[in-house]
Amino acid sequence: MTTSNEVMADALELLLLNQHAVASGLEEVALWIKSRGAVDTHQNVVSALERLDMNAESITAAIERLRQDTL
């Protein structure tokens, strides 16, 4: 039987995977932007990517906690 913690952890993991995919795409776009000379815009995207990384760490910790609680 699946507990609510398992369901929540699974949902968070899927959202985290989506977040990683979006970040990868943004990184490619940021490099393309930088190569065309828009350094300020590139830096803005890099800042957003850094925030995504920070949030990903917190989401990962929450997933791990939820999974531990189901053991």
Residue pairs with C-beta under 8 A, 6 or more apart in sequence:
3 70
5 66
5 67
5 69
5 70
6 66
6 67
6 70
8 66
9 63
9 66
9 67
9 70
12 59
12 62
12 63
12 66
13 63
15 59
16 56
16 59
16 60
16 63
19 52
19 55
19 56
19 59
20 56
22 52
23 49
23 52
23 53
23 56
26 45
26 48
26 49
26 52
27 45
27 49
29 45
30 42
30 45
30 46
30 49
31 42
33 41
33 42
33 45
34 42
